[in-house]
């Protein structure tokens, strides 16, 4: 499925695919991938007087700060998320589950006063053995497993000079 939405303040491009594969009587695999590319203008806050004059305008420059249009204020976010899981029946009472997933984010936020860049990488794994017992109207389930993950996040802030990131002059 592909969804694309555009208007004056935003552009969205999304792709989502999910499927289930029954590759034997005892095993099922699920797979999913999501890609998203978003671009939103963030016009900023207006005073009551500015809003009454023109509610569609972006935040204008002041004597000390440039305006939202001049600084290209907005949110730009690209994200990829993907995962696969497998459920395997070992016997009528025992099964095994494993799932692996990962994601990547590339985020930019040129704002009126600064320019943020962020990169994120995430990875996770989950696995467990399952045991299920039924007695008349009572069911009990036990799981023994492991779950772990790692992530790496880098965030940097810069000066925003007319929509272009520059080294912070404060440090």
Number of C-alpha atoms within 10 A of each C-alpha: 8 9 10 12 10 12 8 7 11 15 15 16 15 17 14 15 12 13 10 13 11 12 9 9 8 13 16 16 18 15 17 15 17 16 18 17 18 18 18 18 20 20 20 16 13 16 10 9 9 15 14 10 10 10 12 11 15 20 21 16 14 8 5 6 11 17 20 25 21 15 21 20 27 23 17 19 18 17 18 18 18 18 18 18 18 18 19 17 16 14 10 10 12 16 18 19 19 18 18 17 18 18 18 19 19 15 18 22 24 27 25 26 15 19 24 17 16 15 17 15 17 15 17 15 17 15 19 17 18 17 17 13 12 10 7 5 5 7 9 9 11 11 15 10 12 11 11 10 12 10 12 10 11 9 11 12 17 18 20 23 19 18 20 13 18 14 13 13 7 6 4
